[in-house]
Amino acid sequence: MKLTSEHIKLMRDANEIDLYIAISHQEKERFKEIQKFDPAFIKSFEGDEFERLTGIKSPETPKEQILAVSLTYDGRAYLEREGERILAEGDQR
């Protein structure tokens, strides 16, 4: 698996703020793919951990779970090193 421009754009968004809240199913899936690519790139929080961190009650059903994501130092370094190239490749397709 390799990261796409869609992954890079989400990583950029997460880098802009301390804690990115992913609500849509698509965003949550992309962040999980990033984590599968390299677990050191993001720290994610779900369920009880999400509630403790944000003070927001997480939905009961797993499908509706909200995901909070924080980009790590490794994720920022990768974004800085490879982000522009991956975005450029995505534009050429």
N, C-alpha and C positions, 0 to 999 in steps of 0.2 A: 504494500500500500504506500502511496505517496500523498502528500498534502496538496490540495488544489487551491486555486485562488479563493474559493469560497471559505476554506479553512483559514487562510491567511487573513481575509477580511474580518472574520470573527475574532481571530487572535488580536488583530489591530484594535477592534472595538473593546475587547477585554483589557487591553493594555492602556486604554484611555482612562479607565476608572479602576478603583480598588477592587470592586466586586461586581462582576457582570451577572445579571439575572437572566437566565435562559428559560423562557416560558414555552415557546413553540416546540413541537416535537422535532422539527427539522434542526433547529439550533442545538437541542440536546443531543441529537444523533451526531451532528458534526463535531461537537465538543468531545463526545465519547470516542469518535474516530481519531481526533487529535491525541487523546489520551492513549489510545491503542498504538498510535504511531510512536509516541514517546511519552511514557507516564510522567516524566519529569517536567513536561511543558506546562501543565496546568494542575491546579489543585481544585477539586470540585467538592461541593457540599450538597447533600440531599437529606431529605427526611428530618429526623430529630436534630442532626448537626446543622442543617439549614435553618431550622427554627431557632436554635440557640444563637446562631451567628447573626441572624437578621431580625429576630423578633416577629417574623411573619409566620403564621400557621401554614404549614404545608398541606396540600390536599391529601385526602385519605388514600385514594387509589393510586397505585404505582404509575399508571399511564399518565396521570395528571400531575405527577411530581414536578416541582420546580427545581431547577438546577442553578446553583450559584457557582460561579467560576472565577478563579483568580489566576492570572498569568504569572508564572514563576520566573525567576532569573534565567533559567535555561530556555524557557519559552520566549522571553524577550530577546535573548541572544540569537536564537534561531530566526526570529522575526526580523531582526536587524541584518543578519547575515544572508538569509535566503528569501525574505519576503518579496522584495522588488522583482527578483528573477522569476519567482513563481507567478506573481501577478502578471508580469509581461508575457510569460508562456501561456497563461490562461486567456489573455487578450488575443493571442495569435491563432487560437483554435477556431 
